[in-house]
Amino acid sequence: MVPLIVLVVVTLLARLSGRVGVGALRHWPAAVRVGMAAMLCVTASAHFNSMRADLIRMVPPAVPNPEFMVTFTGVCEILGAIGLLVQRTRRLAAAALIVMFIAVLPANIHAAREELTIGAAAATPALPRIALQVLFIAVVWWAGWRREGQIGRAPGRG
């Protein structure tokens, strides 16, 4: 739940700062990209702090080298966060993050089924976790392809 809270709070703060003159942040897509980048940095930090062991346990047994996978996905989250904030790379970053969100879903389902703990809290149950992943995918797609000031047009057009 912390990632969702970070996404919402930072997005709203970014949007609020845009209303007082911080350029592109006056547009929702830019504010959402900032919120998503902050969320990704928070989740990436877990890959390298005291929660690392919990994340390694989340990796399904069929996946080889869980320690590497946790490190790799943490680095991907950091690079994806940076990529979303750079105009030239935001669409590529959004696409890569969507792939990553899909790729890590089995670990989240595994954690729920095995009733693992993450940071001393129970893993999010499978159905809410799947819904959250779908939400993250939709948000990163929308923010990655939507231009500032683009209202009423399909993403990627115009």
Summary of the structure (lengths in Angstrom):
residues: 158
radius of gyration: 16.2
end to end distance: 35.5
largest distance: 50.5
contacts: 482
relative contact order: 0.13
helix: 70%
strand: 3%
